[in-house]
Amino acid sequence: MKKTVATLRRQKEGGEKITMLTAYDYSTAKLMDEAGVDCLLVGDSLGMVMLGYEDTLSVTMEDMIHHTGAVRRGAAEALVVGDMPFMSYQTSVTDAVFNAGRLVKEGGAHAVKLEGGAVVTEQIRAITDASVPVFAHIGLTPQSINAFGGFTVRGKGLAAAKQLVDDARAVEQAGAVAVVLEAIPFQVAEIITRKLAIPTIGIGAGAGCDGQVLVYQDMLNMYGNIKPKFVKVFADVGAAMKDAFGAYIAETRAGSFPGEAHRFASGLDDAEVSELAGY
Ligand code: KIV
């Protein structure tokens, strides 16, 4: 059954955890969809894990549309959320609506995500009014890396925790359909989750959220540049890939690949083979 934002709201109400994974390409999205994930987030983390940038700031609308389209083609049932890249919505409400519309029209996203709390409520309201569901994202918001000074936990201490509660309330009031809580203390995430009617989706925010999201390269140990404390490696696919690449290189160098099973026969008889050899 196709997942919608209404499905997620029902999951929260019924106490059924929401599952979200990042995806950036067709084949991986299809595998995740077949495994039964509820949402696929085409995160701007693609700048780091797919494109090799140091942070997410260089990601463009064109990058996001390109990858969102690939993920959407692999998603038969999962809800596809396209991330709005840095400076695609901060500049003005008009830009925000225009670029959210591009992610839906050109990329096929079912919803968009943008970073920030009270400061982006005008954008959230306007995009929502244009009939595009918005996922908010508060706590550690990687597009603010230069303002924060690094990828560090947010919301520690009473004042910072209250600010997070205020931001969560503000994005809900502005019309967000869900909010991602990244790298915040688990007690703060639990309190926010209880206070909001919309689902909270945590990453580094403990088990008390309504759902969880992980960057798939992190959970499969495919990207070692940053190893956040909150990541659990569910399978060492990175090691399995390196082993497979190594085996291919070794067998090719040894001449044992390709074998008989991996080649095509000419169908020529002996006389024809001789004629061809002497040609
Ligand atoms: O870009 C991304 O992958 C994200 C998740 C970490 C929530 O925003």
Boltz pocket constraint, residues with backbone or C-beta under 6 A from the ligand:
constraints:
  - pocket:
      binder: B
      contacts: [[A, 22], [A, 41], [A, 42], [A, 43], [A, 44], [A, 45], [A, 46], [A, 83], [A, 137], [A, 180], [A, 182], [A, 203], [A, 213], [A, 215]]
      max_distance: 6.0
